[in-house]
Amino acid sequence: MINTAKRHILLTGSKVFFTTLMALSLILATAILVAADGHGITFSEFLTIRIKLLNCIVIALLLFIWHGILSFCGFYQSKRLSTRSSLIIEATQATTLASIALMLVARLFRVGMVNLRFLVAFWFTSTILEIIARLALRYSLGKIRLKGHNLRHVLILGTNSRAV
């Protein structure tokens, strides 16, 4: 019972973490384009920006869609036996699908900020963040397993091919 509860908490934390990385990528892409255009705003100007209810709905919809994409791409499944290259490929596929979803939602709700430059910046930042996070998580869990934690011990009885 305790292991099941701990696993559920870790899985939920993983879902929140990877979806939050996508939201952070959205913020970073916006910051990159604002800095590149030279139209930097001050902190006080940032605090005076009005946020419409429609913007909140669009962001909530994107988070829901991104969570579905990450789930579809297998982000929340055990990847202990996967290779690094397969983790990188899965992250790239997921962020590509997330970028396409962002483009479609932006077109549906007529979000003018989302253009080709923005999508490229979002894809690049989200891909880098997701790959770094997945590889760091894999490395950390590997170190934990080397210390004898996060392991399951199994006893297999028999000598037939199925037991092997």
C-alpha positions in Angstrom: 0.0 0.0 0.0 2.8 2.4 0.9 4.7 1.7 -2.4 1.5 2.2 -4.4 0.9 5.6 -2.7 4.5 6.6 -3.2 4.4 5.6 -6.9 1.2 7.5 -7.4 2.7 10.6 -5.9 5.9 10.3 -8.0 3.8 9.7 -11.1 1.7 12.8 -10.4 4.8 14.8 -9.7 6.2 13.7 -13.0 3.1 14.7 -14.9 3.1 18.2 -13.3 6.9 18.6 -13.8 7.0 17.8 -17.5 3.8 19.8 -18.3 5.3 22.7 -16.3 8.4 22.5 -18.5 6.2 23.0 -21.5 4.7 26.1 -19.9 8.2 27.4 -19.0 9.2 26.9 -22.7 6.3 29.0 -23.7 7.5 31.8 -21.3 11.1 31.4 -22.5 10.1 31.6 -26.2 8.2 34.8 -25.5 11.2 36.3 -23.6 13.6 35.3 -26.4 11.5 37.0 -29.0 10.9 40.1 -26.9 14.6 40.4 -26.3 15.5 39.7 -30.0 13.1 42.5 -31.1 14.7 45.0 -28.8 11.4 45.9 -27.3 12.3 45.1 -23.7 9.8 46.0 -21.1 10.5 47.0 -17.6 9.3 45.0 -14.6 6.6 47.7 -13.8 5.3 47.5 -17.4 5.2 43.7 -17.1 3.1 44.0 -13.9 0.6 46.3 -15.7 -0.2 43.8 -18.5 -3.8 42.8 -18.6 -4.6 39.2 -18.9 -7.9 38.3 -20.4 -10.1 35.4 -19.4 -9.7 34.0 -23.0 -5.9 33.9 -22.5 -6.3 31.9 -19.3 -8.6 29.5 -21.1 -6.2 29.1 -24.1 -3.3 28.4 -21.7 -5.4 25.8 -19.7 -6.4 24.1 -23.0 -2.7 24.0 -24.1 -1.6 22.5 -20.8 -4.3 19.8 -21.1 -3.3 19.1 -24.7 0.4 19.0 -23.8 -0.3 16.6 -21.0 -2.1 14.3 -23.4 0.7 14.5 -25.9 3.3 13.7 -23.3 1.2 10.8 -22.1 0.8 9.6 -25.6 4.5 9.8 -26.2 5.2 7.6 -23.1 6.7 10.3 -20.9 5.1 8.8 -17.8 6.1 5.2 -18.3 9.3 3.6 -16.9 12.2 4.2 -19.2 14.9 2.4 -17.1 15.9 0.0 -19.9 15.6 2.6 -22.8 18.6 4.0 -24.5 19.6 7.7 -24.3 18.9 8.1 -28.0 15.4 6.7 -27.7 14.7 9.2 -24.8 15.9 12.0 -27.0 13.8 10.9 -30.0 10.7 10.6 -27.8 11.3 14.0 -26.4 11.8 15.5 -29.9 8.6 13.8 -31.1 6.6 15.1 -28.1 7.8 18.6 -28.5 7.2 18.6 -32.2 3.6 17.5 -31.6 3.3 20.1 -28.8 4.5 22.8 -31.2 1.9 21.7 -33.8 -0.8 21.8 -31.1 0.3 25.3 -30.1 0.1 26.4 -33.7 -3.4 24.9 -34.2 -4.7 26.4 -30.9 -3.2 29.8 -31.8 -4.9 29.7 -35.2 -8.2 28.6 -33.7 -8.2 31.4 -31.1 -6.4 34.0 -33.4 -3.4 34.5 -31.1 -1.3 36.9 -33.1 1.9 36.4 -31.1 2.3 32.9 -32.4 4.1 33.0 -35.7 6.8 30.9 -37.3 9.7 32.5 -35.3 7.8 32.0 -32.1 7.0 28.3 -32.9 10.7 27.7 -33.7 11.8 29.3 -30.4 9.2 27.3 -28.5 10.1 24.1 -30.2 13.8 24.6 -29.5 13.4 25.6 -25.9 10.9 22.9 -25.1 13.1 20.2 -26.8 16.2 21.3 -25.0 14.4 21.5 -21.6 12.6 18.1 -22.0 15.8 16.3 -23.1 17.9 17.8 -20.3 15.2 16.9 -17.7 14.8 13.4 -19.0 18.5 12.7 -19.1 19.0 14.2 -15.6 16.2 12.2 -14.2 17.5 9.0 -15.7 21.0 9.8 -14.3 19.6 10.6 -10.8 17.5 7.4 -10.7 20.5 5.3 -11.9 22.6 6.7 -9.0 19.8 6.0 -6.6 19.5 2.4 -7.8 23.3 1.9 -7.4 22.8 2.7 -3.7 20.2 -0.1 -3.5 17.1 2.1 -3.5 14.2 2.1 -5.9 14.7 -1.6 -6.7 12.3 -4.5 -6.7 13.5 -7.9 -5.8 12.0 -10.9 -7.6 12.4 -14.6 -6.9 11.9 -16.8 -10.0 11.4 -20.5 -9.4 12.0 -23.0 -12.2 14.5 -23.7 -14.9 12.3 -23.8 -18.1 12.6 -21.3 -20.9 9.8 -19.1 -19.3 11.8 -18.9 -16.1 15.0 -17.9 -17.9 
